[in-house]
Amino acid sequence: MKWPSEVRVNHGAGVLTLRWPDGDERTIGHAQLREACPCAECRRLRLGGDVVRAAPGVTVTDLRSMGYGVQIAFSDGHARGIYPWTYLAQLA
């Protein structure tokens, strides 16, 4: 599995930056991350035909390493999603 060598939150730009061991660097917007949350609740909504929408101005407030990925907390209070590294690579 490919793991990033660096993960940074840029609050000013509203992006999460992932730098991979091969030097590739990708960014993902905070709103995009929130809307792509892989938690069971958000997946259930999407499977039911609903769209998960990020609140205007949503930001990442915390990152917690989970080994195979990272748990992301957002300014809207949502903090359930664990984003595997492979999923983040696909989003970027």
Wavefront OBJ file of the C-alpha trace (Angstrom):
o trace
v 0.000 0.000 0.000
v 1.209 3.474 -0.854
v 1.387 5.828 2.142
v 2.078 9.559 1.881
v 5.360 10.802 3.279
v 3.743 14.079 4.353
v 0.193 15.267 5.076
v -0.503 18.986 5.562
v -3.648 21.000 6.202
v -3.656 24.442 4.605
v -6.519 26.322 6.269
v -6.003 29.471 4.202
v -6.359 27.634 0.905
v -8.889 25.137 2.276
v -6.959 22.097 1.091
v -5.326 18.948 2.385
v -1.965 18.315 0.723
v -0.536 14.818 0.359
v 3.071 14.300 -0.668
v 3.887 10.775 -1.797
v 7.309 9.066 -1.494
v 7.914 9.442 -5.246
v 7.658 13.249 -4.862
v 4.152 13.512 -6.315
v 2.093 16.109 -4.439
v -1.698 16.321 -4.603
v -4.279 18.533 -2.937
v -7.896 17.868 -2.036
v -10.327 20.601 -1.030
v -11.874 20.446 2.442
v -15.403 20.534 0.977
v -14.542 17.714 -1.452
v -13.250 15.623 1.457
v -16.396 16.239 3.496
v -18.680 15.352 0.585
v -16.701 12.151 -0.076
v -16.779 10.994 3.556
v -16.559 7.189 3.636
v -18.315 6.697 7.002
v -21.327 4.386 7.218
v -23.791 7.249 7.658
v -22.604 9.131 4.552
v -22.436 5.927 2.501
v -26.010 5.099 3.544
v -27.166 8.525 2.377
v -25.427 8.156 -0.984
v -26.770 4.616 -1.494
v -30.261 5.987 -0.799
v -29.849 8.514 -3.590
v -29.049 11.508 -1.405
v -26.072 13.782 -1.898
v -23.757 14.622 0.981
v -23.204 18.371 0.765
v -20.504 20.243 2.642
v -21.597 23.296 4.570
v -20.278 26.540 3.063
v -16.791 27.216 4.349
v -16.343 23.782 5.954
v -12.763 23.163 7.037
v -10.671 20.304 8.368
v -10.179 20.779 12.118
v -8.272 17.632 13.063
v -6.417 14.678 11.559
v -5.774 11.437 13.411
v -3.542 8.759 11.988
v -5.181 5.340 11.815
v -2.238 3.520 10.231
v -3.935 2.571 6.974
v -5.410 6.055 6.625
v -6.499 9.130 8.518
v -9.619 10.081 10.461
v -10.688 13.604 9.549
v -12.775 15.943 11.711
v -14.571 18.894 10.133
v -15.784 22.259 11.343
v -19.407 21.103 10.923
v -18.825 18.590 13.745
v -18.602 15.525 11.502
v -15.694 13.288 12.535
v -16.695 9.719 11.716
v -14.937 9.086 8.435
v -11.677 7.196 8.200
v -10.105 7.881 4.821
v -7.763 5.067 3.711
v -4.633 6.267 1.899
v -5.730 4.519 -1.285
v -9.090 6.353 -1.175
v -7.343 9.713 -0.679
v -5.055 8.959 -3.621
v -8.129 8.329 -5.769
v -9.812 11.559 -4.611
v -6.715 13.592 -5.408
l 1 2 3 4 5 6 7 8 9 10 11 12 13 14 15 16 17 18 19 20 21 22 23 24 25 26 27 28 29 30 31 32 33 34 35 36 37 38 39 40 41 42 43 44 45 46 47 48 49 50 51 52 53 54 55 56 57 58 59 60 61 62 63 64 65 66 67 68 69 70 71 72 73 74 75 76 77 78 79 80 81 82 83 84 85 86 87 88 89 90 91 92
